[in-house]
Amino acid sequence: MYSNILKINTVVIALLMVGTFITTSKAQIDEARMKQDLEIAENILNTLSSQSSDRSRSLFFGRNSRSSYVEGYGVIFNLPATEGLYILERDRQETAVLLERMGDGGSSFTYTISPDDKAMIAGMKRSEGKTMNLDSIQEASSKRTIEIMQTFIADYADLIGQLKPTDHIMLTTKKTIATNELAYFNKRKSDVGIVAEALKSDINSFKKGSLTRAQLVSKINISKEESNTEKIADLELLVSIFERLYKSDLSNTYYINSRGVNYEKLKNFGVIVSMKVYSSISDDGLYTIQTQGLNKLTKEERDEKVESLYPEFEQGLKENIINYGRTVKSLQPTEIMMFKVNLTECKECNMPKAIDLSVDASVLSDFDKSKIDLKTAVSKIKLKKYEQ
């Protein structure tokens, strides 16, 4: 009898060990492999974006795609904004102004339309003047962007290993600050953002032949959103808080320019808050770091100080996300709050060029209800760094 009990206990222990192994294996993600898969996927998206018989694509796409793996959700890709070429209403000359944020402070430059370009856009001009029909450009580029998204999901998304059947693959075009400013100058609504979302299980079914390509495409959820659609009160408040927190007179590290924070509310995910931060201004080769009260710094001195400020900025941002993110009540417990931050330019510095931080809404709720302390809540923030 004792022998039988011993055998039963041995079997139970073995089963428990197997169960523990399976649970641990499922929970673990090979981060190096995931990073490699996402970088390959980004490269494919960039290539798809630049490959087109339509010459206008070379004018619209210039930035690289960015991706993030979010545990419990899946993968999000931010594609470059498609609307980048404009002729201003107030400018009756045949030139297009491209507004870019380049390093600290930002700058703009003028692109003069060549004879070949004039032929390409001839059908897009309004009869009353020499101004492009921006709505026609937007419609054409949106159509092409949707085709790129569908092609990527159907043909290449399965290259991202380790995703579970319940995980999502989301692609979204980001409405940039520059895009909104150009839309303002043109006296028109801000440009349309496009979101495409698919389930990994549907992609698996297509690869196995259980779904046709047409059936898979029909399952891809495509939505379009204008940046001036109905505002969400608590997210607007969150943006205003961070815009104030990171003004140069209040921040001790990096700061934002005016209208430096945007958000996108995405179905089945949560919210993505985007920020661009700066560290200094230059004048005749010398630098001023306003948040530190330092001026007349050489580039070497500036870079050294900017790099030294990064750890403080990262920790402060994490704490601010928890402290002020808890004010957002419109998120469901299963949704996620993500901050995507483009950092100040510092090419020779040992610091990222961008970071993504994500936290479950349930963590924010638990902190708000004093179920967990600040240190515990901060430890639950997931951080991804993009190297220089």
Buried (B, 14 or more C-beta within 10 A) or exposed (E): EEEEEEEEEEEEEEEEEEEEEEEEEEEEEEEEEBEEBBEEBBEBBBEBBEEBEEEBBEBBBEBBBBBBBBEEBBBBBBBBBBBBBBBBEEBEEBBBBBBBBEBBEBEEEEBEBEEEBEEBBEEBBEEEEEBBBBEBBBEBBBEBBBEBBBBBBBBBBBEBEEBEEEBBBBBBBBBBBBBBBBBEBBEBBBBBBBBBBBBBBBBBBBBEEEBEEEEBBEBBBBEEBEBEEEEBEEBEEBBEBBBEBBBBEEBEBBBBBEEBBBBBBBEBBBBBBBBBBBBBBBEEEBBBBBBBEBEEBEBEBBBBBBBEBBEEBBEBBBBBBBBBBBEBEBBEEEBBBBBBBBBBBBEEBEBBBBBBBBBBBBBBBBBBEEEBEEEEBBEBBBEBEBEE
